[in-house]
Amino acid sequence: MEKIGQKILLNIDQVSRLTGVRKSTLRYWEKCFPEFLRPERTPSMRREYRMEDITIIDSIKKLLEEEHLTNQGVRVRLQRPGRQSQ
């Protein structure tokens, strides 16, 4: 069952609804955090997010909104071993 979840790809609209993060914000985070958030692209350049990307988006959202970190603070926290915020 876990292998199936790894193959699921979601478009930016689906990810926005699932995470509660605006599409424009997702595109901005892709530019701010390219080492962590890099969705795959279709031949027509549409973004396709993996479940791993959703986890990273949730972590970025928590670090920015709940812990009030700056973008640099988010990068530092995501680079730590174990990566996701607790």
PyMOL Python script that loads the backbone (N, CA, C, O; Angstrom):
from pymol import cmd

cmd.read_pdbstr("""\
ATOM      1  N   MET A   1       0.818  -1.191   0.000  1.00  0.00           N
ATOM      2  CA  MET A   1       0.000   0.000   0.000  1.00  0.00           C
ATOM      3  C   MET A   1       0.864   1.258   0.000  1.00  0.00           C
ATOM      4  O   MET A   1       0.508   2.254  -0.629  1.00  0.00           O
ATOM      5  N   GLU A   2       1.998   1.216   0.702  1.00  0.00           N
ATOM      6  CA  GLU A   2       2.878   2.378   0.764  1.00  0.00           C
ATOM      7  C   GLU A   2       3.458   2.700  -0.603  1.00  0.00           C
ATOM      8  O   GLU A   2       3.665   3.873  -0.914  1.00  0.00           O
ATOM      9  N   LYS A   3       3.728   1.685  -1.439  1.00  0.00           N
ATOM     10  CA  LYS A   3       4.253   1.921  -2.782  1.00  0.00           C
ATOM     11  C   LYS A   3       3.253   2.679  -3.634  1.00  0.00           C
ATOM     12  O   LYS A   3       3.640   3.500  -4.466  1.00  0.00           O
ATOM     13  N   ILE A   4       1.972   2.412  -3.433  1.00  0.00           N
ATOM     14  CA  ILE A   4       0.937   3.121  -4.191  1.00  0.00           C
ATOM     15  C   ILE A   4       0.978   4.605  -3.840  1.00  0.00           C
ATOM     16  O   ILE A   4       0.899   5.447  -4.735  1.00  0.00           O
ATOM     17  N   GLY A   5       1.100   4.940  -2.568  1.00  0.00           N
ATOM     18  CA  GLY A   5       1.156   6.326  -2.127  1.00  0.00           C
ATOM     19  C   GLY A   5       2.345   7.077  -2.696  1.00  0.00           C
ATOM     20  O   GLY A   5       2.271   8.285  -2.921  1.00  0.00           O
ATOM     21  N   GLN A   6       3.450   6.362  -2.931  1.00  0.00           N
ATOM     22  CA  GLN A   6       4.637   6.998  -3.476  1.00  0.00           C
ATOM     23  C   GLN A   6       4.456   7.373  -4.938  1.00  0.00           C
ATOM     24  O   GLN A   6       5.138   8.273  -5.429  1.00  0.00           O
ATOM     25  N   LYS A   7       3.557   6.708  -5.641  1.00  0.00           N
ATOM     26  CA  LYS A   7       3.367   6.953  -7.066  1.00  0.00           C
ATOM     27  C   LYS A   7       2.290   7.982  -7.351  1.00  0.00           C
ATOM     28  O   LYS A   7       2.143   8.418  -8.493  1.00  0.00           O
ATOM     29  N   ILE A   8       1.533   8.379  -6.336  1.00  0.00           N
ATOM     30  CA  ILE A   8       0.463   9.355  -6.540  1.00  0.00           C
ATOM     31  C   ILE A   8       1.068  10.730  -6.799  1.00  0.00           C
ATOM     32  O   ILE A   8       1.936  11.191  -6.058  1.00  0.00           O
ATOM     33  N   LEU A   9       0.599  11.371  -7.857  1.00  0.00           N
ATOM     34  CA  LEU A   9       1.029  12.726  -8.185  1.00  0.00           C
ATOM     35  C   LEU A   9      -0.188  13.630  -8.183  1.00  0.00           C
ATOM     36  O   LEU A   9      -1.219  13.299  -8.768  1.00  0.00           O
ATOM     37  N   LEU A  10      -0.067  14.766  -7.525  1.00  0.00           N
ATOM     38  CA  LEU A  10      -1.170  15.718  -7.404  1.00  0.00           C
ATOM     39  C   LEU A  10      -0.805  17.013  -8.112  1.00  0.00           C
ATOM     40  O   LEU A  10       0.358  17.415  -8.114  1.00  0.00           O
ATOM     41  N   ASN A  11      -1.794  17.667  -8.713  1.00  0.00           N
ATOM     42  CA  ASN A  11      -1.517  18.962  -9.341  1.00  0.00           C
ATOM     43  C   ASN A  11      -1.577  20.067  -8.285  1.00  0.00           C
ATOM     44  O   ASN A  11      -1.955  19.821  -7.140  1.00  0.00           O
ATOM     45  N   ILE A  12      -1.211  21.256  -8.673  1.00  0.00           N
ATOM     46  CA  ILE A  12      -1.096  22.357  -7.711  1.00  0.00           C
ATOM     47  C   ILE A  12      -2.444  22.723  -7.087  1.00  0.00           C
ATOM     48  O   ILE A  12      -2.502  23.122  -5.924  1.00  0.00           O
ATOM     49  N   ASP A  13      -3.517  22.590  -7.849  1.00  0.00           N
ATOM     50  CA  ASP A  13      -4.843  22.886  -7.305  1.00  0.00           C
ATOM     51  C   ASP A  13      -5.210  21.882  -6.206  1.00  0.00           C
ATOM     52  O   ASP A  13      -5.727  22.267  -5.157  1.00  0.00           O
ATOM     53  N   GLN A  14      -4.947  20.613  -6.447  1.00  0.00           N
ATOM     54  CA  GLN A  14      -5.234  19.581  -5.448  1.00  0.00           C
ATOM     55  C   GLN A  14      -4.400  19.786  -4.190  1.00  0.00           C
ATOM     56  O   GLN A  14      -4.904  19.647  -3.075  1.00  0.00           O
ATOM     57  N   VAL A  15      -3.121  20.117  -4.370  1.00  0.00           N
ATOM     58  CA  VAL A  15      -2.232  20.343  -3.225  1.00  0.00           C
ATOM     59  C   VAL A  15      -2.687  21.557  -2.434  1.00  0.00           C
ATOM     60  O   VAL A  15      -2.654  21.545  -1.203  1.00  0.00           O
ATOM     61  N   SER A  16      -3.106  22.592  -3.122  1.00  0.00           N
ATOM     62  CA  SER A  16      -3.587  23.798  -2.454  1.00  0.00           C
ATOM     63  C   SER A  16      -4.802  23.491  -1.583  1.00  0.00           C
ATOM     64  O   SER A  16      -4.878  23.931  -0.436  1.00  0.00           O
ATOM     65  N   ARG A  17      -5.740  22.745  -2.125  1.00  0.00           N
ATOM     66  CA  ARG A  17      -6.934  22.393  -1.348  1.00  0.00           C
ATOM     67  C   ARG A  17      -6.592  21.467  -0.189  1.00  0.00           C
ATOM     68  O   ARG A  17      -7.157  21.594   0.897  1.00  0.00           O
ATOM     69  N   LEU A  18      -5.671  20.540  -0.414  1.00  0.00           N
ATOM     70  CA  LEU A  18      -5.302  19.571   0.609  1.00  0.00           C
ATOM     71  C   LEU A  18      -4.557  20.208   1.777  1.00  0.00           C
ATOM     72  O   LEU A  18      -4.785  19.846   2.932  1.00  0.00           O
ATOM     73  N   THR A  19      -3.668  21.154   1.483  1.00  0.00           N
ATOM     74  CA  THR A  19      -2.818  21.752   2.517  1.00  0.00           C
ATOM     75  C   THR A  19      -3.346  23.074   3.057  1.00  0.00           C
ATOM     76  O   THR A  19      -2.937  23.512   4.132  1.00  0.00           O
ATOM     77  N   GLY A  20      -4.247  23.711   2.324  1.00  0.00           N
ATOM     78  CA  GLY A  20      -4.728  25.029   2.738  1.00  0.00           C
ATOM     79  C   GLY A  20      -3.752  26.143   2.410  1.00  0.00           C
ATOM     80  O   GLY A  20      -3.853  27.238   2.963  1.00  0.00           O
ATOM     81  N   VAL A  21      -2.806  25.875   1.515  1.00  0.00           N
ATOM     82  CA  VAL A  21      -1.813  26.866   1.098  1.00  0.00           C
ATOM     83  C   VAL A  21      -2.193  27.342  -0.305  1.00  0.00           C
ATOM     84  O   VAL A  21      -2.426  26.531  -1.200  1.00  0.00           O
ATOM     85  N   ARG A  22      -2.253  28.649  -0.486  1.00  0.00           N
ATOM     86  CA  ARG A  22      -2.622  29.212  -1.786  1.00  0.00           C
ATOM     87  C   ARG A  22      -1.651  28.770  -2.874  1.00  0.00           C
ATOM     88  O   ARG A  22      -0.474  28.527  -2.608  1.00  0.00           O
ATOM     89  N   LYS A  23      -2.157  28.667  -4.107  1.00  0.00           N
ATOM     90  CA  LYS A  23      -1.318  28.251  -5.227  1.00  0.00           C
ATOM     91  C   LYS A  23      -0.157  29.221  -5.441  1.00  0.00           C
ATOM     92  O   LYS A  23       0.964  28.794  -5.720  1.00  0.00           O
ATOM     93  N   SER A  24      -0.415  30.507  -5.313  1.00  0.00           N
ATOM     94  CA  SER A  24       0.660  31.497  -5.486  1.00  0.00           C
ATOM     95  C   SER A  24       1.739  31.316  -4.420  1.00  0.00           C
ATOM     96  O   SER A  24       2.925  31.503  -4.692  1.00  0.00           O
ATOM     97  N   THR A  25       1.326  30.953  -3.214  1.00  0.00           N
ATOM     98  CA  THR A  25       2.284  30.712  -2.131  1.00  0.00           C
ATOM     99  C   THR A  25       3.102  29.469  -2.415  1.00  0.00           C
ATOM    100  O   THR A  25       4.304  29.456  -2.150  1.00  0.00           O
ATOM    101  N   LEU A  26       2.485  28.423  -2.947  1.00  0.00           N
ATOM    102  CA  LEU A  26       3.228  27.210  -3.307  1.00  0.00           C
ATOM    103  C   LEU A  26       4.289  27.515  -4.360  1.00  0.00           C
ATOM    104  O   LEU A  26       5.413  27.022  -4.270  1.00  0.00           O
ATOM    105  N   ARG A  27       3.935  28.327  -5.359  1.00  0.00           N
ATOM    106  CA  ARG A  27       4.909  28.699  -6.388  1.00  0.00           C
ATOM    107  C   ARG A  27       6.053  29.523  -5.779  1.00  0.00           C
ATOM    108  O   ARG A  27       7.216  29.348  -6.141  1.00  0.00           O
ATOM    109  N   TYR A  28       5.706  30.414  -4.858  1.00  0.00           N
ATOM    110  CA  TYR A  28       6.722  31.224  -4.180  1.00  0.00           C
ATOM    111  C   TYR A  28       7.655  30.334  -3.355  1.00  0.00           C
ATOM    112  O   TYR A  28       8.874  30.496  -3.409  1.00  0.00           O
ATOM    113  N   TRP A  29       7.087  29.396  -2.594  1.00  0.00           N
ATOM    114  CA  TRP A  29       7.918  28.500  -1.784  1.00  0.00           C
ATOM    115  C   TRP A  29       8.827  27.649  -2.658  1.00  0.00           C
ATOM    116  O   TRP A  29       9.942  27.314  -2.256  1.00  0.00           O
ATOM    117  N   GLU A  30       8.357  27.298  -3.851  1.00  0.00           N
ATOM    118  CA  GLU A  30       9.192  26.525  -4.775  1.00  0.00           C
ATOM    119  C   GLU A  30      10.461  27.317  -5.127  1.00  0.00           C
ATOM    120  O   GLU A  30      11.536  26.737  -5.285  1.00  0.00           O
ATOM    121  N   LYS A  31      10.328  28.631  -5.247  1.00  0.00           N
ATOM    122  CA  LYS A  31      11.490  29.481  -5.546  1.00  0.00           C
ATOM    123  C   LYS A  31      12.345  29.718  -4.301  1.00  0.00           C
ATOM    124  O   LYS A  31      13.571  29.768  -4.399  1.00  0.00           O
ATOM    125  N   CYS A  32      11.721  29.862  -3.142  1.00  0.00           N
ATOM    126  CA  CYS A  32      12.446  30.140  -1.897  1.00  0.00           C
ATOM    127  C   CYS A  32      13.169  28.916  -1.343  1.00  0.00           C
ATOM    128  O   CYS A  32      14.234  29.039  -0.739  1.00  0.00           O
ATOM    129  N   PHE A  33      12.591  27.742  -1.549  1.00  0.00           N
ATOM    130  CA  PHE A  33      13.127  26.520  -0.956  1.00  0.00           C
ATOM    131  C   PHE A  33      13.366  25.448  -2.026  1.00  0.00           C
ATOM    132  O   PHE A  33      12.859  24.332  -1.906  1.00  0.00           O
ATOM    133  N   PRO A  34      14.143  25.783  -3.081  1.00  0.00           N
ATOM    134  CA  PRO A  34      14.312  24.816  -4.184  1.00  0.00           C
ATOM    135  C   PRO A  34      15.045  23.538  -3.773  1.00  0.00           C
ATOM    136  O   PRO A  34      14.902  22.505  -4.427  1.00  0.00           O
ATOM    137  N   GLU A  35      15.820  23.602  -2.706  1.00  0.00           N
ATOM    138  CA  GLU A  35      16.540  22.414  -2.265  1.00  0.00           C
ATOM    139  C   GLU A  35      15.622  21.413  -1.564  1.00  0.00           C
ATOM    140  O   GLU A  35      15.992  20.253  -1.385  1.00  0.00           O
ATOM    141  N   PHE A  36      14.430  21.855  -1.168  1.00  0.00           N
ATOM    142  CA  PHE A  36      13.484  20.992  -0.465  1.00  0.00           C
ATOM    143  C   PHE A  36      12.209  20.746  -1.260  1.00  0.00           C
ATOM    144  O   PHE A  36      11.653  19.648  -1.211  1.00  0.00           O
ATOM    145  N   LEU A  37      11.743  21.740  -1.984  1.00  0.00           N
ATOM    146  CA  LEU A  37      10.466  21.656  -2.678  1.00  0.00           C
ATOM    147  C   LEU A  37      10.686  21.831  -4.181  1.00  0.00           C
ATOM    148  O   LEU A  37      10.843  22.945  -4.680  1.00  0.00           O
ATOM    149  N   ARG A  38      10.693  20.715  -4.875  1.00  0.00           N
ATOM    150  CA  ARG A  38      10.888  20.749  -6.319  1.00  0.00           C
ATOM    151  C   ARG A  38       9.940  19.744  -6.969  1.00  0.00           C
ATOM    152  O   ARG A  38      10.322  18.603  -7.229  1.00  0.00           O
ATOM    153  N   PRO A  39       8.696  20.172  -7.232  1.00  0.00           N
ATOM    154  CA  PRO A  39       7.743  19.245  -7.837  1.00  0.00           C
ATOM    155  C   PRO A  39       8.201  18.834  -9.232  1.00  0.00           C
ATOM    156  O   PRO A  39       8.911  19.571  -9.917  1.00  0.00           O
ATOM    157  N   GLU A  40       7.783  17.656  -9.627  1.00  0.00           N
ATOM    158  CA  GLU A  40       8.090  17.196 -10.976  1.00  0.00           C
ATOM    159  C   GLU A  40       7.277  18.025 -11.955  1.00  0.00           C
ATOM    160  O   GLU A  40       6.300  18.673 -11.579  1.00  0.00           O
ATOM    161  N   ARG A  41       7.692  17.997 -13.217  1.00  0.00           N
ATOM    162  CA  ARG A  41       6.979  18.746 -14.252  1.00  0.00           C
ATOM    163  C   ARG A  41       6.563  17.796 -15.378  1.00  0.00           C
ATOM    164  O   ARG A  41       7.294  16.877 -15.745  1.00  0.00           O
ATOM    165  N   THR A  42       5.374  18.048 -15.907  1.00  0.00           N
ATOM    166  CA  THR A  42       4.916  17.296 -17.074  1.00  0.00           C
ATOM    167  C   THR A  42       5.569  17.911 -18.306  1.00  0.00           C
ATOM    168  O   THR A  42       6.177  18.977 -18.209  1.00  0.00           O
ATOM    169  N   PRO A  43       5.455  17.263 -19.462  1.00  0.00           N
ATOM    170  CA  PRO A  43       5.994  17.882 -20.688  1.00  0.00           C
ATOM    171  C   PRO A  43       5.409  19.268 -20.962  1.00  0.00           C
ATOM    172  O   PRO A  43       6.058  20.105 -21.590  1.00  0.00           O
ATOM    173  N   SER A  44       4.178  19.511 -20.488  1.00  0.00           N
ATOM    174  CA  SER A  44       3.566  20.837 -20.671  1.00  0.00           C
ATOM    175  C   SER A  44       3.896  21.784 -19.517  1.00  0.00           C
ATOM    176  O   SER A  44       3.308  22.859 -19.402  1.00  0.00           O
ATOM    177  N   MET A  45       4.844  21.378 -18.662  1.00  0.00           N
ATOM    178  CA  MET A  45       5.380  22.176 -17.549  1.00  0.00           C
ATOM    179  C   MET A  45       4.411  22.347 -16.379  1.00  0.00           C
ATOM    180  O   MET A  45       4.603  23.248 -15.562  1.00  0.00           O
ATOM    181  N   ARG A  46       3.405  21.531 -16.276  1.00  0.00           N
ATOM    182  CA  ARG A  46       2.529  21.565 -15.098  1.00  0.00           C
ATOM    183  C   ARG A  46       3.228  20.888 -13.934  1.00  0.00           C
ATOM    184  O   ARG A  46       3.944  19.902 -14.109  1.00  0.00           O
ATOM    185  N   ARG A  47       3.012  21.426 -12.752  1.00  0.00           N
ATOM    186  CA  ARG A  47       3.620  20.856 -11.551  1.00  0.00           C
ATOM    187  C   ARG A  47       2.882  19.594 -11.122  1.00  0.00           C
ATOM    188  O   ARG A  47       1.654  19.527 -11.179  1.00  0.00           O
ATOM    189  N   GLU A  48       3.647  18.599 -10.694  1.00  0.00           N
ATOM    190  CA  GLU A  48       3.083  17.378 -10.130  1.00  0.00           C
ATOM    191  C   GLU A  48       3.791  17.104  -8.808  1.00  0.00           C
ATOM    192  O   GLU A  48       4.997  16.863  -8.776  1.00  0.00           O
ATOM    193  N   TYR A  49       3.037  17.144  -7.732  1.00  0.00           N
ATOM    194  CA  TYR A  49       3.589  16.989  -6.391  1.00  0.00           C
ATOM    195  C   TYR A  49       3.442  15.549  -5.916  1.00  0.00           C
ATOM    196  O   TYR A  49       2.403  14.918  -6.112  1.00  0.00           O
ATOM    197  N   ARG A  50       4.503  15.039  -5.286  1.00  0.00           N
ATOM    198  CA  ARG A  50       4.486  13.707  -4.663  1.00  0.00           C
ATOM    199  C   ARG A  50       4.025  13.862  -3.221  1.00  0.00           C
ATOM    200  O   ARG A  50       3.942  14.975  -2.700  1.00  0.00           O
ATOM    201  N   MET A  51       3.731  12.749  -2.591  1.00  0.00           N
ATOM    202  CA  MET A  51       3.311  12.778  -1.186  1.00  0.00           C
ATOM    203  C   MET A  51       4.436  13.341  -0.308  1.00  0.00           C
ATOM    204  O   MET A  51       4.161  14.007   0.690  1.00  0.00           O
ATOM    205  N   GLU A  52       5.678  13.083  -0.663  1.00  0.00           N
ATOM    206  CA  GLU A  52       6.819  13.650   0.074  1.00  0.00           C
ATOM    207  C   GLU A  52       6.790  15.176   0.032  1.00  0.00           C
ATOM    208  O   GLU A  52       7.120  15.838   1.016  1.00  0.00           O
ATOM    209  N   ASP A  53       6.394  15.724  -1.108  1.00  0.00           N
ATOM    210  CA  ASP A  53       6.276  17.184  -1.234  1.00  0.00           C
ATOM    211  C   ASP A  53       5.208  17.733  -0.285  1.00  0.00           C
ATOM    212  O   ASP A  53       5.378  18.810   0.288  1.00  0.00           O
ATOM    213  N   ILE A  54       4.115  16.999  -0.120  1.00  0.00           N
ATOM    214  CA  ILE A  54       3.040  17.424   0.781  1.00  0.00           C
ATOM    215  C   ILE A  54       3.566  17.520   2.213  1.00  0.00           C
ATOM    216  O   ILE A  54       3.244  18.458   2.943  1.00  0.00           O
ATOM    217  N   THR A  55       4.373  16.542   2.602  1.00  0.00           N
ATOM    218  CA  THR A  55       4.970  16.556   3.938  1.00  0.00           C
ATOM    219  C   THR A  55       5.863  17.774   4.117  1.00  0.00           C
ATOM    220  O   THR A  55       5.834  18.413   5.169  1.00  0.00           O
ATOM    221  N   ILE A  56       6.650  18.101   3.110  1.00  0.00           N
ATOM    222  CA  ILE A  56       7.538  19.264   3.173  1.00  0.00           C
ATOM    223  C   ILE A  56       6.715  20.548   3.236  1.00  0.00           C
ATOM    224  O   ILE A  56       7.042  21.455   4.002  1.00  0.00           O
ATOM    225  N   ILE A  57       5.657  20.632   2.443  1.00  0.00           N
ATOM    226  CA  ILE A  57       4.789  21.812   2.456  1.00  0.00           C
ATOM    227  C   ILE A  57       4.172  21.993   3.837  1.00  0.00           C
ATOM    228  O   ILE A  57       4.131  23.107   4.360  1.00  0.00           O
ATOM    229  N   ASP A  58       3.696  20.914   4.422  1.00  0.00           N
ATOM    230  CA  ASP A  58       3.131  20.995   5.775  1.00  0.00           C
ATOM    231  C   ASP A  58       4.178  21.476   6.781  1.00  0.00           C
ATOM    232  O   ASP A  58       3.864  22.260   7.676  1.00  0.00           O
ATOM    233  N   SER A  59       5.415  21.011   6.637  1.00  0.00           N
ATOM    234  CA  SER A  59       6.485  21.439   7.544  1.00  0.00           C
ATOM    235  C   SER A  59       6.797  22.920   7.375  1.00  0.00           C
ATOM    236  O   SER A  59       6.942  23.645   8.359  1.00  0.00           O
ATOM    237  N   ILE A  60       6.900  23.371   6.121  1.00  0.00           N
ATOM    238  CA  ILE A  60       7.178  24.787   5.856  1.00  0.00           C
ATOM    239  C   ILE A  60       6.057  25.646   6.435  1.00  0.00           C
ATOM    240  O   ILE A  60       6.318  26.664   7.076  1.00  0.00           O
ATOM    241  N   LYS A  61       4.820  25.239   6.210  1.00  0.00           N
ATOM    242  CA  LYS A  61       3.666  25.988   6.714  1.00  0.00           C
ATOM    243  C   LYS A  61       3.717  26.096   8.239  1.00  0.00           C
ATOM    244  O   LYS A  61       3.499  27.173   8.794  1.00  0.00           O
ATOM    245  N   LYS A  62       4.003  24.988   8.910  1.00  0.00           N
ATOM    246  CA  LYS A  62       4.068  24.993  10.366  1.00  0.00           C
ATOM    247  C   LYS A  62       5.201  25.896  10.857  1.00  0.00           C
ATOM    248  O   LYS A  62       5.012  26.679  11.787  1.00  0.00           O
ATOM    249  N   LEU A  63       6.362  25.788  10.240  1.00  0.00           N
ATOM    250  CA  LEU A  63       7.507  26.589  10.679  1.00  0.00           C
ATOM    251  C   LEU A  63       7.261  28.085  10.486  1.00  0.00           C
ATOM    252  O   LEU A  63       7.662  28.894  11.323  1.00  0.00           O
ATOM    253  N   LEU A  64       6.609  28.451   9.394  1.00  0.00           N
ATOM    254  CA  LEU A  64       6.341  29.866   9.135  1.00  0.00           C
ATOM    255  C   LEU A  64       5.195  30.405   9.984  1.00  0.00           C
ATOM    256  O   LEU A  64       5.302  31.488  10.559  1.00  0.00           O
ATOM    257  N   GLU A  65       4.108  29.658  10.063  1.00  0.00           N
ATOM    258  CA  GLU A  65       2.904  30.173  10.723  1.00  0.00           C
ATOM    259  C   GLU A  65       2.886  29.947  12.233  1.00  0.00           C
ATOM    260  O   GLU A  65       2.461  30.828  12.981  1.00  0.00           O
ATOM    261  N   GLU A  66       3.335  28.795  12.684  1.00  0.00           N
ATOM    262  CA  GLU A  66       3.254  28.486  14.113  1.00  0.00           C
ATOM    263  C   GLU A  66       4.517  28.875  14.871  1.00  0.00           C
ATOM    264  O   GLU A  66       4.449  29.350  16.005  1.00  0.00           O
ATOM    265  N   GLU A  67       5.671  28.670  14.236  1.00  0.00           N
ATOM    266  CA  GLU A  67       6.920  28.981  14.929  1.00  0.00           C
ATOM    267  C   GLU A  67       7.477  30.341  14.518  1.00  0.00           C
ATOM    268  O   GLU A  67       8.479  30.796  15.071  1.00  0.00           O
ATOM    269  N   HIS A  68       6.833  30.987  13.553  1.00  0.00           N
ATOM    270  CA  HIS A  68       7.186  32.348  13.120  1.00  0.00           C
ATOM    271  C   HIS A  68       8.644  32.481  12.693  1.00  0.00           C
ATOM    272  O   HIS A  68       9.286  33.492  12.978  1.00  0.00           O
ATOM    273  N   LEU A  69       9.166  31.470  12.015  1.00  0.00           N
ATOM    274  CA  LEU A  69      10.534  31.526  11.521  1.00  0.00           C
ATOM    275  C   LEU A  69      10.583  32.317  10.221  1.00  0.00           C
ATOM    276  O   LEU A  69       9.585  32.439   9.511  1.00  0.00           O
ATOM    277  N   THR A  70      11.764  32.850   9.925  1.00  0.00           N
ATOM    278  CA  THR A  70      11.996  33.489   8.636  1.00  0.00           C
ATOM    279  C   THR A  70      12.268  32.396   7.609  1.00  0.00           C
ATOM    280  O   THR A  70      12.402  31.223   7.959  1.00  0.00           O
ATOM    281  N   ASN A  71      12.350  32.790   6.338  1.00  0.00           N
ATOM    282  CA  ASN A  71      12.682  31.803   5.306  1.00  0.00           C
ATOM    283  C   ASN A  71      14.033  31.154   5.590  1.00  0.00           C
ATOM    284  O   ASN A  71      14.200  29.952   5.383  1.00  0.00           O
ATOM    285  N   GLN A  72      14.987  31.934   6.056  1.00  0.00           N
ATOM    286  CA  GLN A  72      16.305  31.383   6.393  1.00  0.00           C
ATOM    287  C   GLN A  72      16.184  30.405   7.564  1.00  0.00           C
ATOM    288  O   GLN A  72      16.830  29.357   7.564  1.00  0.00           O
ATOM    289  N   GLY A  73      15.378  30.735   8.539  1.00  0.00           N
ATOM    290  CA  GLY A  73      15.159  29.841   9.670  1.00  0.00           C
ATOM    291  C   GLY A  73      14.524  28.528   9.240  1.00  0.00           C
ATOM    292  O   GLY A  73      14.862  27.465   9.760  1.00  0.00           O
ATOM    293  N   VAL A  74      13.600  28.608   8.287  1.00  0.00           N
ATOM    294  CA  VAL A  74      12.969  27.394   7.758  1.00  0.00           C
ATOM    295  C   VAL A  74      14.019  26.523   7.078  1.00  0.00           C
ATOM    296  O   VAL A  74      14.048  25.309   7.282  1.00  0.00           O
ATOM    297  N   ARG A  75      14.888  27.143   6.264  1.00  0.00           N
ATOM    298  CA  ARG A  75      15.951  26.384   5.584  1.00  0.00           C
ATOM    299  C   ARG A  75      16.848  25.670   6.588  1.00  0.00           C
ATOM    300  O   ARG A  75      17.173  24.496   6.416  1.00  0.00           O
ATOM    301  N   VAL A  76      17.244  26.388   7.639  1.00  0.00           N
ATOM    302  CA  VAL A  76      18.113  25.798   8.661  1.00  0.00           C
ATOM    303  C   VAL A  76      17.404  24.625   9.329  1.00  0.00           C
ATOM    304  O   VAL A  76      18.005  23.566   9.512  1.00  0.00           O
ATOM    305  N   ARG A  77      16.152  24.796   9.689  1.00  0.00           N
ATOM    306  CA  ARG A  77      15.409  23.743  10.377  1.00  0.00           C
ATOM    307  C   ARG A  77      15.215  22.529   9.478  1.00  0.00           C
ATOM    308  O   ARG A  77      15.319  21.394   9.943  1.00  0.00           O
ATOM    309  N   LEU A  78      14.933  22.754   8.191  1.00  0.00           N
ATOM    310  CA  LEU A  78      14.717  21.629   7.277  1.00  0.00           C
ATOM    311  C   LEU A  78      16.009  20.880   6.951  1.00  0.00           C
ATOM    312  O   LEU A  78      15.966  19.718   6.545  1.00  0.00           O
ATOM    313  N   GLN A  79      17.150  21.535   7.125  1.00  0.00           N
ATOM    314  CA  GLN A  79      18.434  20.881   6.851  1.00  0.00           C
ATOM    315  C   GLN A  79      18.875  19.971   7.983  1.00  0.00           C
ATOM    316  O   GLN A  79      19.778  19.154   7.802  1.00  0.00           O
ATOM    317  N   ARG A  80      18.254  20.097   9.146  1.00  0.00           N
ATOM    318  CA  ARG A  80      18.611  19.251  10.283  1.00  0.00           C
ATOM    319  C   ARG A  80      18.334  17.792   9.988  1.00  0.00           C
ATOM    320  O   ARG A  80      17.427  17.476   9.218  1.00  0.00           O
ATOM    321  N   PRO A  81      19.105  16.898  10.590  1.00  0.00           N
ATOM    322  CA  PRO A  81      18.779  15.477  10.452  1.00  0.00           C
ATOM    323  C   PRO A  81      17.375  15.211  10.968  1.00  0.00           C
ATOM    324  O   PRO A  81      16.971  15.762  11.991  1.00  0.00           O
ATOM    325  N   GLY A  82      16.633  14.369  10.263  1.00  0.00           N
ATOM    326  CA  GLY A  82      15.255  14.102  10.640  1.00  0.00           C
ATOM    327  C   GLY A  82      14.307  15.058   9.964  1.00  0.00           C
ATOM    328  O   GLY A  82      13.117  14.762   9.862  1.00  0.00           O
ATOM    329  N   ARG A  83      14.770  16.157   9.513  1.00  0.00           N
ATOM    330  CA  ARG A  83      14.159  17.171   8.673  1.00  0.00           C
ATOM    331  C   ARG A  83      12.830  17.744   9.128  1.00  0.00           C
ATOM    332  O   ARG A  83      12.754  18.960   9.305  1.00  0.00           O
ATOM    333  N   GLN A  84      11.790  16.975   9.328  1.00  0.00           N
ATOM    334  CA  GLN A  84      10.484  17.525   9.661  1.00  0.00           C
ATOM    335  C   GLN A  84      10.497  18.119  11.050  1.00  0.00           C
ATOM    336  O   GLN A  84      11.161  17.621  11.959  1.00  0.00           O
ATOM    337  N   SER A  85       9.742  19.202  11.192  1.00  0.00           N
ATOM    338  CA  SER A  85       9.636  19.827  12.500  1.00  0.00           C
ATOM    339  C   SER A  85       8.786  18.947  13.397  1.00  0.00           C
ATOM    340  O   SER A  85       7.897  18.240  12.923  1.00  0.00           O
ATOM    341  N   GLN A  86       9.057  18.988  14.682  1.00  0.00           N
ATOM    342  CA  GLN A  86       8.333  18.128  15.618  1.00  0.00           C
ATOM    343  C   GLN A  86       7.164  18.857  16.201  1.00  0.00           C
ATOM    344  O   GLN A  86       6.430  18.295  17.014  1.00  0.00           O
TER     345      GLN A  86
END
""", "prot")
cmd.dss("prot")
cmd.show_as("cartoon", "prot")
cmd.util.cbc("prot")
cmd.orient("prot")
